[in-house]
Amino acid sequence: MVDDDRAEQFIQLLAQHERRLAAYVLTFVPRSADADDILQETKLALWRSFDQFEIGTNFGAWARQAALNRIFDFRKRKGRESQHLVFSDDCLQQLADAFEQDAPRRETQLERLSDCVAKLSPNHRRILSLRYGEGLQMQAVADRIDRTVPATYRVLSRIRLVLRDCVRGISDGVLPASESAR
């Protein structure tokens, strides 16, 4: 059984990796309802076997492997139900292997992106939050920031370009004040 300290460690690690784990599952399972089920099964499996996880090793990779196992189980069930599966298990395994090989680069990019977003002005962070955090449509974002939809598209486009350049190390991640006033 997992003690309270281990339970707290599990919760912290899962919280750090939960969104990326969900994205990983959605990469391999097209229907969001199926992906949600697989994600829940994965979390249960992770919790049940957490006493076997060695703290200090790569929780994300461990969790993704557990998710991949649940995805294979899901595919076997769907295969028995005569539902058409697009990729073979071998292809799926190759995709998962490629994902794991690229994981360190993606982690670095996510860290850089977080740093770059922190450099944006509060107004620009708010626009990003409205559009991507809350998932609002452009009209709703424009209404909230008191701009026209075309002006909102332009400022969001400039923010994305600045973030792209910042993540690549080309710029400092700061959108000039003159750019945000247009």
N, C-alpha and C positions, 0 to 999 in steps of 0.2 A: 504494500500500500504506500502511496505517496504521502510524505509528511507535509505540514503546512508551508515550510520554506520551499520545498520542491513544487508545491501547488502554486505558490506565488511566482516562482521562476517560470513555470509553464504558462501561466496567464500572461506574464510580461513578454515572453518569447512569442507566444501566439499572437498577441496584440501587435507586436512589431512586424509580423510576417503575414497577417491575415489577409490584407488587401492583395498582396502579391500572390499569395496562395490561391485566392479566389480567381485572380486573373489567369493564373496558370491553368486551373481547371477549365475555365471558359475557353482557353486556347484549344483544348482537346474535345470538349463537349459542347456542341452548338446550342442546345436548348438550355436556357437559364434555369428552368425548373429542375432539370436533370443535374446541372452543375451545382445547384444549391444542395440537392440531396447528397451528391458525392462529397461536397465540402463538409457537410454535417457528419457524414460517415467518417471522413478523414479526421476531423477534429476528435471524434470519439476514439478512433484508433490511436491517435497521437496521445491522448490522455491515458488510455489504458496501457500503453507501452512506454510512457514517459520515464518510468523507473529504469528503463534500459538506455535512455538517451544520456550521453556523456556531456555534461555542461562544459562549454568552451569549444565544442565542435560546431559544425554548421547546421543550425536548426532549420534554416530555410531548405537546404538540400534534403535533410532528413524528412521534413514535412512534404516536400514535393514528391519524394519517392513513395511515401505513404499514399499520397493523392494518386499517383500513377498506378499503384496497385489497385486502388478503388476504381479507377477509370477502367482498367483491364477487367475487373470483376463486372462492372456495369456493362461493358461491351459483350462479355460472355452471356449475361442475362438477356441483353437485347438481341444477340445472335440467336439464342434459343427461342425468342419470341418472333423470329423471322423478320425482324426489322432491318432494313438496309443500313449497313455501316460503310462509310465512305473510304476510310483508310484501313489497311491491314494492321495487325498487331505489330509486325516488324517495322512498318513505316512509322507507326506511333512511337515505338521505342527509339527509332532513329531521331525523330523530332525531339523527344524528351532528352536524349543524349546531347543533341545540338544545343538545346536550351540550357542544360547544365554547364556545357563548355563556355557559353556566353554569359553565364550568371555573374561572374565577377565584374565584367565590363558594365553590365546593366546596373549593378549595385553602385558602382562608382558614379555612373551618370545620374542615378537617383539622388545620391548625396550632393553632387554638384548642382542639380536642379533645385534642391531644397535650399542650398546656399544662395543660389541666384535669385530665387523667389524672395528670399529674405531681404535682398538688396533693393527690391522694387519699392516704389512709394506705397504708402497705405492705400491710396486710391487705385493703383494698378493691382495690388494684391486683392482688393475688394472685387474688382472686375473679374479677375481669375476665379475667385471664390464663388461669385455669383454664377458664372458660366459653367465651371467644371466641378466645383465643390457642391453647389446646390443643383446643378444640372438645368439651370433656367435656359429657356429659349432666348434668342438674341433680342426679341422685342421686349421681353420682361427685363432683361439686363439693361437695355437702353432706357426703359421707363425708370428703373431704379437709380440709374446714374444721371438721369435727366439729359439724355443725348438722343440724337436720331439713330435709327438702326444703322444706316451707312457709316456714321461717325463712330459708332460702337464697334462695327466690324473693323474699321481702320485702326482704332487704338488697340483692339485685341490682336490684330495682325502684327502691329509693331511690337507689342509686348512679347508675343510668341517668337518673333525674330530676335529680339534682344535676349530672350532666355536661351534660344538655340545657340546664339553666338557665345553667350556666357558659359553654357555647358561645354562648348567646344574649346573654351579658353581664348576666344577671339576678342571678347569685349569684357567690360567690368560688370555687366548686368544692370546698368542704370540707363533707363530711358530718359533722354534729355527732356527737360521741362517743356521746351518748345514743341516737342513731338506729341506730348500728351494734351496740349491745349487745342489741337486741331480737331 
